[in-house]
Amino acid sequence: MTPSGPAAEATAGHPAGPGPAVSFDAVVSGDRLRFARAPRTRVSFPGTGTRESVSRTARTNLPLRVAPGQDYREVTVEYHLASRLTGASDTGRAPDDDSPAE
């Protein structure tokens, strides 16, 4: 039997709880990758309203901190992002409010 519902979604990397969610998955791969300088990355979730968010990356043949000028071969990066509104925004609208915007 396959689990379903909020607990299964949380396990699969989605925020737990009812309501709509946005999910984005990407896979990038390359034969050779070299950085001229170490990248600076950041994930943020701007906007209004409270939310639950999940962001994770899985790397193959690419360390968490890369060395500038080093060749990395047969690289794969898998990225997952999911977010869901859990409370009203500054306008007071609930996340499940289907009425048209004013």
N, C-alpha and C positions, 0 to 999 in steps of 0.2 A: 504494500500500500504506500502510495506517495503522499507525503504530508502536504496540506494545502492551508490557505489562510494566512493571516499576518505573521505567524511564527515562521512559516515556510518562506515567505517573502523576505523577512529579516535575515534568515539563514542564507538565502540566495543573494544577499547583498543589497536588498531594497530596504528602505526605512519601514519599520513595522507600523501597522495601523491602517484604518480604512481611508478611503478618499483617493483622489487622483494623484498620480506621481509622474515625474519626468525622469526618464532613464536614458543614459547615453553610454554606448559601448564602442570602443575603437581598438583595432589591432593594426600596428605598424611594424613592418619588418624590413630588414636590409642586409645586404651581403657584407657591407663595411660601413662603419660609422666612426667619425673622428670629430672631436670638439676642439675649436680653436681656443676656447676658454670655458671654464666650468659654467654650466647654465644655472640660472636662478629661477626657480619655479615657485608658483603659489596657486592655491585653489581658494576661491572665495565664493560666497553665495550672497551677493548684494540684493537689495530689495526690501520690501516691508513685509511684516507678518512673521510669526514664529514658524520655524520649519525643522524637520529632521532631514539630515543629509548624510550621504555616504560617498566617499571617494577612495578608490584604491587603484594601485598599479602593480602589475606583475611583469617582471623583466626576465629575459633569457639572454645570457652572455653580456649583460650590461650591469655593472655594479651600481649601488645606490648613489655613490659619489664617483663621478667619472674624472679621469685625469686628462687635462688638456694635452693634445698632441698624440695621444694613445689611440691606436686602431682597435676597434671592437668589431669582431666578425660574427656573422650569422646571428644578428641581433633581432629580438622581438620584444615589443612593449605592448601589453594589453592594459587598457585603461577603462575603468568603470566609474560612472557617476550616477547617483540617483538622489532625488530630492522631492519632498512633499511638504505642502503647507499644513501646519497643525493648529494654527490659531488665526484670529482675525488680523487683518492688516491695519495700517494707520487709518484707513477710511472706515473701519468698523465692519467691513464685509467679512463674512465667514468664508473659509476656503471652499465650502460646498454650495455657496450661494449662486444659483443659476440665473439670477436676474441680470438684465443687461447693465453694462457700466453706464454711469451718469456722465 
